[in-house]
Amino acid sequence: MLSKSLSKLSLPKKEMCLIALGCLIMSFGIVNVHMPSQITEGGVLGLVLFSHKVLGLDPSAMSIILDVACYALAFTILGWKFLKKAIIASSFFAVFYKLCLFIGPVLPNLYEYPIIAAVVGGIFIGVGCGFVVTQGGAAGGDDALAFVISKRLNCSIARAYLLTDGVVLLLSLIYISPGRLVYSFITTLVSSFLIGQFELRLVKPNFSVKQPATKIG
């Protein structure tokens, strides 16, 4: 039964390798650039931080709740094909993130150079996420939400990321000084731009949106 379940999750080698590569690049960038330079995130992670700092909610519980909610929403609209790739991408990201944390930062600490950190971090996230989403994968709940917004609003995935990250970062102004948060906006702009370039150059994932059944008669 286990082998049958795993066979359903199988993907072409090229897709699997690109998703794995993207998750590795993102994990490396977060651990080596964003974390040491204390650049906050948009999306689900930023919302988790916001709920903890402002509302006092447990971040570990909120992370699970928000991720599950985003995946469930995406599944109802994009179906099993999306969920299969999301499970694979999330698993790769979790493994590589844990590995990068175990190894620790290997790049110079860019905390004193926040603009450089914002740009370099944005490049890591944009390139890594670009590999993942153009293969139809989602390494986290924010990726899943971006797919949903892209489908519903008929806009690019890059604009969907920019919208969700921008809203969360604006909320973060409640507890983070504007002077520091501006670097998070920079990294968001850089990563969104690069994701857009991947969308232009690679085949976009084609998920069919589930349509409600029509009555006959």
N, C-alpha and C positions, 0 to 999 in steps of 0.2 A: 504493500500500500504506500509506503514511504517512497519507493522508487517511482511509483506511478505519479505521485504528487510532484516529485522533483522533475519528472519528464515534462509536466505541464508548465514548469517554470523555465524550461530550456529556451535559449535564444541562439540565433546565428552567432558564430564565433566573433565576427567583426563587431556586431552590436555589443556583445558582452565585453569585449576588450575596450571599446570606446567608453562604455559606461564606467568600467573599472578605472580606466585612465582618468576620466573626469573626476571621479570621487577621490582618487588619490591626490590630484592637483588641488582640489578644494580643501581637503583635510590638511595638506601640507601648508597651504596659504593661511588657513585659520590659526594653526598652531604656531607657525613661524613668523607671521606678520600681524594679524589682527589681535591675537591674545597678548603678545608682548607690548604692542603699541596701544593697547586698550581702546581700540576702535570698536564701537558697538555695532550690532547687526540690525538690519531691518527684518521683515518677515516674521515668521513664527518665533525665532529666537529673540528678536527684539521685543515682541509682544510678551514673551515669557518674562523677560527682564523687567518690562514695564509693570506687569501684574504683580511681580514680587516687590519692586521698589515702591510703587504707589499704593497698591491694594493689600500688600502683605501676604499674598498667596504663595503656596509652596511651589517653587519653580519646577521641581521634578514632576509633580502631579500635573501642573499646567502644561508642561511640555508634551506629555503623553496625551492629555485631553485635546489640545489644539491640533497635534499631528493626526490623531485618529479622526477628529472632526473633518479636517481638510481632506484626508484620504477617502473618508466615507462620502463626502460631497463629490469628490472627483470620480469615484467609482460609479455613483448613480448617474453621472452624466457621460463619462467616457468608457465605462464598462471594464470587463475582465482584462482586455489587452493592455490597458493602462496599468491596472493594479498589478499585473504580473511583472511588468518592467519596474514599477515603483518598489515592489518587494525586493527585487534584485539590486536596484540602485541603493536603496536604504541599507541593505545588508553590507554591500561593498563600502559604503560611506562609514558605517559604524565600525567595521574592521579596520579600515585605514586611519580613521580618526583616533581609535584606541592605540594603534601602532605608532602614529606620529606623537601622541601624548607620551607614550612609553619612551620613545627615543628622545623626545624633548626638542626644543628649538635648535637648529643648526645654522641658521642665518643670523647675521648681526642684529642686535636689538635696535629697532627704528623708532623707539618711543620719543627720542629727542628730535626726530625728523618726521613729524606727523603727515606732512603733505606727501613725502616720498612713500611713507607707509600706506597712506590711503590709495595712492596710485598703484603701487606694487600689489597690495592686497586685492584691489579691484581687478587687476589683471589675473591673479590666481583664481579668484572666484568666477570671473567672467569666462575665462578659458575652460576651467573645469566644469562649470555649470553648462557651458555651451556644448561640450561633448555629451553630457548626460541628457539634456532636454531635447537635443536634436535627434536622439535615438529613442525618444519617447519615455525616458526614465525620470523619476522624481526622487531625489535623495532626501527630501524632507517635506513636511507639510506645506511649506511656502512654495515649493516647486509645484506640488499638486494644485494649490490654489491658483498659481499663475496659469496653469493649463486651463482651469475652469474659467477664469476671467478672460483669457485669450479667446476661448470658444464662444462664451456668452456675449462679449462685447465686440467680437470679430476684429480683434487687434493683435499685434505681434506679441509673442511671449516676452520680449524685451520690455515693451511698454507695460505689460501686466506686472512684471517684476518691479519696474520703476514706480508704478502706482502703489503697490502694496508696501514696498520698502519705504516710500516717501511718507505714506500715512503713518506708519509705525514710528518712523524717525521724528515726525512732527509731534507725536504724542510723547516721545522721549524727552522733549524739551522741558517737560514738567520737572524732571529730576536730573537732567544733564545740561550743563552750561552750553549756550549756543556756540561759544568759541571752540569747544571740543567736539560738538556734534557736527560741525560743518565738515569735518574730515570724514565722517560716516556718509554724509551726502556725496562727497567726492568719490568715495569708493563705490557707492551705489551707482553713480552716473557712469563710472568707468566700466563696472561689471555689466550694467545694462547695455551699454554701447557694444561691448564685445559679444554678448549673447546675441544681439541683433545682427552682428556680422556673421555669426555662425548660422543664423536663420537664413541669411541671404545666400550662403555658399553651400549649405548642406540640405539634404532632403528633409522637409519638415515631417514630424510624426503626423499620421493621418488617422485620428480617432473619430469614429462616427458617433455623433451625439444621439443618445436614445430619444426616440420620438414617442409621444403618448399614443396609445392605440386609438384608432378612429372607429367610431360606431358605424355599423352597417345597417342601413334601413332607417 
